[in-house]
């Protein structure tokens, strides 16, 4: 009986540890045109790409080390001014959720899963 309890606890601890650390991020461009120097900033960490073509998605992870709001910064052309999109999203240190961000013609939408 004791062995089965320990085995059950061991399996539960493996399942709990199987999710990768950090905040999974997905950044989609639905603006109808390529965007440039795209950065998603949250929790003291940054995820980005030099160019994100229209209709494309980039995915990765952020190591959230501090509590903060999420923000996307991008340019409509390589030489244009930066556009800042703040979301109504707040991430906490050690977060393990997924953050989906969509850049559209009229701004950005943020969603935590």
Backbone as CSV, one residue per row, in Angstrom:
resi,resn,N_x,N_y,N_z,CA_x,CA_y,CA_z,C_x,C_y,C_z
1,UNK,0.827,-1.191,0.000,0.000,0.000,0.000,0.871,1.253,0.000
2,UNK,1.905,1.247,0.860,2.784,2.413,0.937,3.488,2.671,-0.396
3,UNK,3.881,1.603,-1.076,4.535,1.735,-2.375,3.624,2.362,-3.414
4,UNK,2.352,2.001,-3.407,1.418,2.567,-4.391,1.154,4.039,-4.105
5,UNK,1.141,4.430,-2.815,0.961,5.840,-2.474,2.156,6.645,-2.967
6,UNK,3.362,6.135,-2.738,4.570,6.828,-3.199,4.624,6.899,-4.719
7,UNK,4.229,5.818,-5.390,4.201,5.817,-6.846,3.205,6.854,-7.359
8,UNK,2.013,6.900,-6.749,1.006,7.893,-7.149,1.515,9.300,-6.946
9,UNK,2.158,9.562,-5.820,2.712,10.892,-5.550,3.801,11.227,-6.567
10,UNK,4.635,10.247,-6.888,5.700,10.459,-7.867,5.151,10.816,-9.236
11,UNK,4.092,10.131,-9.663,3.478,10.438,-10.960,2.869,11.837,-10.958
12,UNK,2.199,12.201,-9.859,1.619,13.538,-9.779,2.695,14.613,-9.797
13,UNK,3.812,14.372,-9.152,4.878,15.376,-9.158,5.488,15.499,-10.546
14,UNK,5.587,14.408,-11.285,6.098,14.484,-12.659,5.144,15.257,-13.550
15,UNK,3.853,15.019,-13.399,2.858,15.736,-14.198,2.918,17.220,-13.886
16,UNK,3.018,17.571,-12.619,3.087,18.978,-12.221,4.332,19.669,-12.731
17,UNK,5.419,18.941,-12.882,6.678,19.541,-13.325,6.855,19.483,-14.835
18,UNK,5.902,18.876,-15.541,6.096,18.677,-16.972,5.827,19.935,-17.796
19,UNK,5.096,20.915,-17.259,4.871,22.123,-18.047,6.134,22.966,-18.017
20,UNK,6.569,23.459,-19.179,7.815,24.220,-19.221,7.676,25.535,-18.463
21,UNK,8.767,25.997,-17.868,8.698,27.251,-17.126,8.492,28.433,-18.057
22,UNK,7.917,29.473,-17.535,7.744,30.697,-18.307,6.349,30.838,-18.882
23,UNK,6.166,31.954,-19.527,4.886,32.322,-20.128,4.958,32.027,-21.616
24,UNK,4.129,31.112,-22.099,4.067,30.852,-23.532,3.432,32.051,-24.227
25,UNK,4.016,32.487,-25.341,3.478,33.640,-26.062,3.250,33.300,-27.524
26,UNK,2.173,33.864,-28.051,1.832,33.734,-29.460,1.494,35.135,-29.950
27,UNK,2.173,35.585,-30.982,2.013,36.932,-31.519,1.575,36.810,-32.974
28,UNK,0.346,37.230,-33.287,-0.212,37.115,-34.638,-0.361,38.493,-35.273
29,UNK,-0.121,38.559,-36.580,-0.276,39.805,-37.322,-1.495,39.707,-38.229
30,UNK,-2.567,40.385,-37.850,-3.786,40.433,-38.660,-4.044,41.852,-39.146
31,UNK,-2.973,42.635,-39.310,-3.111,44.034,-39.701,-3.268,44.231,-41.210
32,UNK,-2.982,43.193,-41.989,-3.083,43.310,-43.440,-1.788,43.739,-44.102
33,UNK,-0.754,44.043,-43.309,0.558,44.415,-43.846,1.638,43.922,-42.896
34,UNK,2.849,43.772,-43.413,3.955,43.337,-42.563,4.218,44.381,-41.487
35,UNK,4.653,43.920,-40.311,5.088,44.826,-39.256,6.533,44.475,-38.909
36,UNK,7.253,45.444,-38.363,8.698,45.316,-38.198,9.126,45.592,-36.769
37,UNK,10.286,45.032,-36.417,10.897,45.219,-35.100,9.851,45.029,-33.999
38,UNK,9.186,43.907,-34.057,8.075,43.590,-33.156,8.631,43.041,-31.848
39,UNK,8.184,43.616,-30.723,8.614,43.158,-29.399,7.399,43.046,-28.481
40,UNK,7.294,41.932,-27.817,6.313,41.746,-26.751,7.091,41.792,-25.454
41,UNK,6.755,42.746,-24.586,7.467,42.944,-23.331,6.522,42.679,-22.175
42,UNK,6.959,41.837,-21.247,6.153,41.537,-20.055,7.049,40.887,-19.015
43,UNK,6.846,41.265,-17.776,7.533,40.606,-16.670,9.033,40.726,-16.673
44,UNK,9.571,41.801,-17.259,11.015,41.981,-17.301,11.698,41.183,-18.392
45,UNK,10.935,40.675,-19.339,11.479,39.861,-20.424,10.890,40.327,-21.751
46,UNK,11.578,40.019,-22.845,11.138,40.445,-24.175,11.190,39.275,-25.152
47,UNK,10.151,39.169,-25.976,10.106,38.229,-27.085,9.889,39.053,-28.343
48,UNK,10.627,38.778,-29.404,10.431,39.589,-30.592,10.927,38.947,-31.872
49,UNK,10.632,39.667,-32.965,11.076,39.259,-34.285,11.291,40.517,-35.124
50,UNK,12.217,40.473,-36.050,12.521,41.642,-36.892,11.374,41.983,-37.828
51,UNK,10.706,40.949,-38.366,9.595,41.181,-39.290,8.551,40.094,-39.087
52,UNK,7.284,40.516,-39.091,6.176,39.571,-39.000,5.221,39.878,-40.153
53,UNK,5.262,39.047,-41.221,4.395,39.285,-42.375,2.914,39.198,-42.006
54,UNK,2.080,39.845,-42.807,0.628,39.798,-42.609,0.155,38.349,-42.616
55,UNK,-0.707,38.015,-41.664,-1.260,36.668,-41.589,-0.369,35.647,-40.915
56,UNK,0.811,36.054,-40.493,1.758,35.118,-39.874,1.695,35.203,-38.356
57,UNK,2.279,34.178,-37.707,2.308,34.090,-36.252,3.721,33.711,-35.806
58,UNK,4.164,34.293,-34.697,5.437,33.925,-34.072,5.126,33.449,-32.657
59,UNK,5.809,32.404,-32.218,5.566,31.850,-30.884,6.874,31.654,-30.147
60,UNK,6.795,31.728,-28.821,7.975,31.524,-27.998,7.604,31.524,-26.529
61,UNK,8.573,31.866,-25.672,8.370,31.885,-24.227,9.010,33.123,-23.631
62,UNK,8.399,33.614,-22.556,8.966,34.699,-21.761,9.232,34.174,-20.358
63,UNK,10.376,34.500,-19.807,10.687,34.171,-18.424,10.240,35.357,-17.576
64,UNK,9.086,35.253,-16.960,8.505,36.358,-16.196,9.177,36.407,-14.822
65,UNK,9.973,37.457,-14.592,10.721,37.584,-13.338,10.170,38.671,-12.427
66,UNK,9.265,39.485,-12.928,8.666,40.541,-12.121,7.224,40.763,-12.572
67,UNK,6.399,41.246,-11.681,5.007,41.544,-12.020,4.967,42.784,-12.907
68,UNK,4.208,42.732,-13.989,4.109,43.897,-14.872,2.953,43.746,-15.845
69,UNK,2.653,44.848,-16.523,1.690,44.829,-17.619,2.400,44.298,-18.872
70,UNK,1.611,43.896,-19.861,2.163,43.433,-21.136,2.024,44.545,-22.167
71,UNK,3.013,44.640,-23.061,2.997,45.669,-24.101,3.638,45.121,-25.367
72,UNK,3.070,45.489,-26.511,3.668,45.182,-27.812,4.145,46.492,-28.416
73,UNK,5.358,46.461,-28.949,5.936,47.618,-29.637,6.314,47.141,-31.033
74,UNK,5.926,47.922,-32.063,6.255,47.536,-33.433,6.310,48.773,-34.320
75,UNK,6.738,48.577,-35.574,6.781,49.644,-36.582,6.036,49.166,-37.817
76,UNK,5.371,50.090,-38.504,4.668,49.747,-39.758,5.636,49.646,-40.942
77,UNK,6.789,50.285,-40.831,7.875,50.130,-41.796,9.172,50.197,-40.989
78,UNK,10.276,49.707,-41.548,11.520,49.705,-40.768,11.947,51.093,-40.283
79,UNK,11.557,52.157,-40.997,11.979,53.507,-40.633,10.910,54.316,-39.891
80,UNK,9.709,53.777,-39.705,8.630,54.550,-39.086,8.795,54.602,-37.561
81,UNK,7.983,55.454,-36.942,7.996,55.561,-35.483,7.431,54.295,-34.855
82,UNK,7.864,54.047,-33.624,7.337,52.899,-32.891,5.881,53.132,-32.496
83,UNK,5.114,52.057,-32.555,3.732,52.058,-32.088,3.701,51.203,-30.832
84,UNK,3.106,51.725,-29.773,3.012,51.004,-28.500,1.570,50.569,-28.279
85,UNK,1.375,49.275,-28.048,0.055,48.710,-27.740,0.112,48.126,-26.341
86,UNK,-0.574,48.755,-25.421,-0.661,48.211,-24.075,-1.909,47.374,-23.941
87,UNK,-1.781,46.273,-23.271,-2.940,45.420,-23.071,-3.493,45.564,-21.672
88,UNK,-4.715,45.173,-21.508,-5.326,45.154,-20.189,-4.985,43.813,-19.540
89,UNK,-3.705,43.482,-19.585,-3.203,42.201,-19.085,-2.051,42.488,-18.134
90,UNK,-2.046,41.804,-17.005,-0.995,41.933,-16.015,-0.466,40.540,-15.740
91,UNK,0.853,40.350,-15.839,1.453,39.044,-15.579,2.227,39.093,-14.275
92,UNK,2.281,37.966,-13.599,2.969,37.865,-12.316,4.212,36.994,-12.460
93,UNK,5.195,37.273,-11.635,6.441,36.492,-11.637,6.111,35.008,-11.490
94,UNK,6.794,34.186,-12.284,6.579,32.749,-12.249,5.389,32.276,-13.055
95,UNK,4.771,33.150,-13.836,3.580,32.795,-14.616,3.872,31.618,-15.538
96,UNK,2.880,30.731,-15.688,3.009,29.567,-16.565,1.841,29.451,-17.532
97,UNK,1.095,30.518,-17.731,-0.020,30.477,-18.663,0.483,30.708,-20.093
98,UNK,-0.479,30.924,-20.992,-0.165,31.284,-22.374,-0.787,32.651,-22.654
99,UNK,-0.046,33.500,-23.328,-0.511,34.835,-23.696,-0.596,34.910,-25.207
100,UNK,-1.800,35.171,-25.714,-2.015,35.331,-27.155,-2.227,36.808,-27.439
101,UNK,-1.466,37.340,-28.399,-1.582,38.740,-28.779,-1.823,38.807,-30.276
102,UNK,-2.822,39.610,-30.677,-3.129,39.809,-32.091,-2.947,41.292,-32.394
103,UNK,-2.094,41.593,-33.383,-1.925,42.967,-33.860,-2.845,43.119,-35.060
104,UNK,-3.791,44.066,-34.954,-4.735,44.322,-36.035,-4.576,45.729,-36.568
105,UNK,-5.439,46.113,-37.487,-5.375,47.465,-38.067,-5.627,48.552,-37.033
106,UNK,-6.468,48.256,-36.044,-6.860,49.262,-35.057,-6.237,49.049,-33.689
107,UNK,-5.147,48.314,-33.601,-4.499,48.094,-32.314,-4.262,46.629,-32.034
108,UNK,-4.129,46.322,-30.758,-3.788,44.967,-30.337,-4.837,44.415,-29.373
109,UNK,-5.006,43.103,-29.397,-5.835,42.441,-28.409,-4.962,41.407,-27.695
110,UNK,-5.175,41.297,-26.391,-4.414,40.403,-25.540,-5.371,39.418,-24.885
111,UNK,-4.939,38.152,-24.763,-5.765,37.145,-24.105,-4.866,36.146,-23.382
112,UNK,-5.172,35.918,-22.112,-4.458,34.907,-21.313,-5.261,33.612,-21.359
113,UNK,-4.564,32.509,-21.545,-5.225,31.186,-21.525,-4.716,30.402,-20.351
